[in-house]
Amino acid sequence: MIAASIKHVNGTATVTPDTLIIGVGAISFLVDNRGSNDLLVSFDKGNEFKTIGAGLVLSFDVVVSQLTIKSSAGSVNYEILVGIL
């Protein structure tokens, strides 16, 4: 599937998990860890996390309406691009 529009989300993650409500129709994500600590991203409301190393980018195709994010330590700036149907 090809996204019809892109939603741009910038923020700062801390060690406390934060839920980002993306909305219905999200089909792809590009997550850019702009910090010096690891960024942890969960697709299942914080049960399991995928680690994105400092300065790395992860892209994936998945249909979810929210992401849970947190940092491994301190705070981490991030940028997320979301493909929307």
Beta strands, then each sheet from edge to edge (+ up, - down):
strand 1: 5-13
strand 2: 18-21
strand 3: 26-33
strand 4: 39-42
strand 5: 50-52
strand 6: 57-61
strand 7: 66-71
strand 8: 76-84
sheet 1: 1+ 8- 3+ 6-
sheet 2: 2+ 7- 4+ 5-
end
